[in-house]
Amino acid sequence: MSQEKEIKTPLDDAIVRQLRAGDEVLISGKVLTARDQAHKRLCERIARGEPLPVDLTGALIYFVGPTPATEGRVIGAAGPTTASRMDAFTPELLAKGLKGTIGKGYRGQSVRDALVKNTAVHFAALGGAGALLSKHIVKSEIIAYEDLGTEAIRLLEFGGFPAVVAYDAYGNSVYEGCC
């Protein structure tokens, strides 16, 4: 069994270059959330030349729509959303300084190319384990697009959030040859 690498956000090129497909990581620090509609709004703002409501420099975006928090918790179940749903938007956000994404499943070739071009990474989180993953989220605050409800952009604080490098900045993938 491999040793997990502990990484802290924000990420920079030096950190990203140390990560390889298949590496198990524990992520700590601030992480943004966004799903389909939030991604669409961010890209529409970019197209209009407007400033974004969040700073993407060195950021990670977790594709999640968490459930409401239960008593004594900062967030409800927070399992990953299928990453390919954000493929149309990801290259544009990577070009704006985003350093990584977290989701489940495959990424398209345009995203894989953009990860290499922008020295970025995509992490896979365990699907179906939202209640367990939420235990690694120590803070949650809505910071943009509150009208989107569960899909609003949140600022989370991770504490040892487990993930695997699914696609690295060198074009490698944990999915190569598996399917």
C-alpha positions as CSV (number, residue, x, y, z in Angstrom):
1,M,0.0,0.0,0.0
2,S,1.4,3.4,-0.9
3,Q,1.9,6.3,1.5
4,E,-0.5,9.2,1.0
5,K,0.9,12.5,0.0
6,E,-0.3,15.4,2.1
7,I,-1.0,18.5,0.1
8,K,-2.3,21.9,1.1
9,T,-4.2,24.4,-1.0
10,P,-3.7,26.7,-2.8
11,L,-1.7,24.6,-5.2
12,D,1.1,25.9,-7.4
13,D,3.0,24.4,-10.3
14,A,5.7,22.9,-8.0
15,I,3.1,21.0,-6.0
16,V,1.2,19.8,-9.1
17,R,4.4,18.7,-10.9
18,Q,5.1,16.3,-7.9
19,L,1.8,14.5,-8.3
20,R,1.5,11.4,-10.5
21,A,-1.6,9.5,-11.7
22,G,-2.3,6.9,-9.0
23,D,-0.9,8.9,-6.1
24,E,-3.1,8.8,-3.0
25,V,-3.4,12.2,-1.4
26,L,-4.9,13.9,1.7
27,I,-6.0,17.4,0.8
28,S,-6.1,20.2,3.4
29,G,-7.0,23.8,3.0
30,K,-9.6,25.9,1.2
31,V,-11.5,24.3,-1.7
32,L,-14.3,25.7,-3.8
33,T,-17.4,23.8,-4.9
34,A,-19.2,24.2,-8.2
35,R,-21.4,22.2,-10.4
36,D,-22.9,22.6,-13.8
37,Q,-24.9,25.8,-13.4
38,A,-22.1,27.6,-11.5
39,H,-19.6,26.5,-14.1
40,K,-21.8,27.9,-16.8
41,R,-22.2,31.2,-15.0
42,L,-18.5,31.5,-14.4
43,C,-17.7,30.9,-18.1
44,E,-20.4,33.4,-19.2
45,R,-18.8,36.1,-17.0
46,I,-15.4,35.3,-18.6
47,A,-16.9,35.6,-22.1
48,R,-18.4,39.0,-21.2
49,G,-15.0,40.1,-19.8
50,E,-16.4,40.5,-16.2
51,P,-14.5,39.6,-13.1
52,L,-15.3,36.3,-11.4
53,P,-16.9,36.2,-8.0
54,V,-14.1,33.9,-6.8
55,D,-10.4,33.9,-7.2
56,L,-9.3,30.8,-9.1
57,T,-5.6,31.3,-8.7
58,G,-4.2,28.0,-7.3
59,A,-7.7,26.8,-6.5
60,L,-9.3,23.4,-6.5
61,I,-12.9,23.0,-7.4
62,Y,-14.8,20.0,-5.9
63,F,-17.8,18.9,-8.0
64,V,-20.3,18.4,-5.3
65,G,-23.9,19.3,-4.3
66,P,-23.9,18.7,-0.6
67,T,-27.0,17.8,1.3
68,P,-28.1,20.0,4.2
69,A,-26.0,19.7,7.4
70,T,-27.4,17.7,10.3
71,E,-27.1,19.0,13.8
72,G,-23.5,19.3,14.9
73,R,-22.1,19.1,11.4
74,V,-20.9,21.8,9.0
75,I,-22.1,20.0,5.9
76,G,-24.3,17.0,5.0
77,A,-23.2,14.2,2.7
78,A,-20.7,15.6,0.2
79,G,-20.0,12.9,-2.4
80,P,-18.4,13.8,-5.8
81,T,-20.4,14.5,-8.9
82,T,-19.6,13.0,-12.3
83,A,-16.7,15.1,-13.5
84,S,-17.4,14.8,-17.3
85,R,-20.4,17.0,-16.9
86,M,-18.0,19.9,-16.3
87,D,-15.8,19.1,-19.3
88,A,-17.2,21.9,-21.5
89,F,-16.2,24.5,-18.9
90,T,-13.0,23.2,-17.3
91,P,-10.4,24.2,-19.9
92,E,-11.5,27.8,-19.7
93,L,-11.4,27.8,-15.9
94,L,-7.9,26.2,-15.9
95,A,-6.7,29.0,-18.2
96,K,-7.9,31.4,-15.5
97,G,-5.6,29.9,-12.9
98,L,-7.6,26.9,-11.5
99,K,-5.0,24.2,-10.5
100,G,-7.2,21.3,-10.0
101,T,-10.6,19.6,-9.9
102,I,-12.1,16.8,-7.8
103,G,-14.9,14.5,-9.0
104,K,-15.7,11.0,-10.1
105,G,-15.2,9.3,-13.4
106,Y,-13.5,10.1,-16.6
107,R,-12.5,13.4,-18.1
108,G,-12.5,14.2,-21.9
109,Q,-9.5,14.7,-24.0
110,S,-10.0,18.5,-24.1
111,V,-9.7,18.6,-20.3
112,R,-6.7,16.2,-20.3
113,D,-4.9,18.5,-22.8
114,A,-5.8,21.5,-20.7
115,L,-4.4,19.9,-17.5
116,V,-1.1,19.5,-19.3
117,K,-1.1,22.9,-20.9
118,N,-1.9,24.6,-17.5
119,T,0.0,22.4,-15.2
120,A,-3.0,21.2,-13.4
121,V,-4.5,18.0,-12.0
122,H,-7.7,16.1,-11.6
123,F,-8.4,14.1,-8.4
124,A,-10.9,11.3,-8.1
125,A,-12.9,11.0,-4.8
126,L,-14.8,7.9,-3.8
127,G,-18.4,8.0,-5.2
128,G,-21.1,6.7,-2.9
129,A,-19.2,7.7,0.2
130,G,-20.5,11.3,0.7
131,A,-21.3,10.8,4.4
132,L,-17.7,9.6,5.1
133,L,-16.1,12.3,2.9
134,S,-18.1,15.0,4.7
135,K,-16.1,14.1,7.9
136,H,-13.1,15.7,6.2
137,I,-14.8,19.0,5.7
138,V,-14.4,21.3,8.7
139,K,-16.0,24.5,7.3
140,S,-18.6,25.4,4.7
141,E,-19.7,28.8,3.5
142,I,-21.7,29.9,0.5
143,I,-19.8,32.6,-1.3
144,A,-21.5,33.0,-4.7
145,Y,-24.7,32.1,-6.6
146,E,-26.7,31.4,-3.5
147,D,-29.8,31.2,-5.7
148,L,-28.5,27.8,-7.1
149,G,-29.2,26.2,-3.7
150,T,-27.1,23.0,-3.3
151,E,-25.2,24.0,-6.5
152,A,-24.1,27.4,-5.1
153,I,-20.4,28.0,-5.0
154,R,-19.1,27.3,-1.5
155,L,-15.8,27.7,0.2
156,L,-14.9,24.6,2.1
157,E,-12.1,23.9,4.4
158,F,-10.7,20.4,4.0
159,G,-8.9,18.5,6.7
160,G,-7.1,15.4,5.3
161,F,-9.7,14.8,2.5
162,P,-8.8,11.5,0.7
163,A,-8.5,11.4,-3.1
164,V,-6.4,9.8,-5.8
165,V,-4.7,11.6,-8.7
166,A,-6.8,10.4,-11.6
167,Y,-5.1,12.7,-14.3
168,D,-1.8,14.3,-13.8
169,A,-0.1,17.3,-15.5
170,Y,1.9,15.0,-17.7
171,G,-1.0,13.4,-19.5
172,N,-1.1,10.2,-17.4
173,S,-4.3,8.6,-16.1
174,V,-5.3,5.9,-13.6
175,Y,-7.9,4.8,-16.2
176,E,-5.4,3.9,-18.9
177,G,-6.0,0.4,-20.2
178,C,-8.6,-0.4,-17.5
179,C,-11.7,-0.4,-19.6
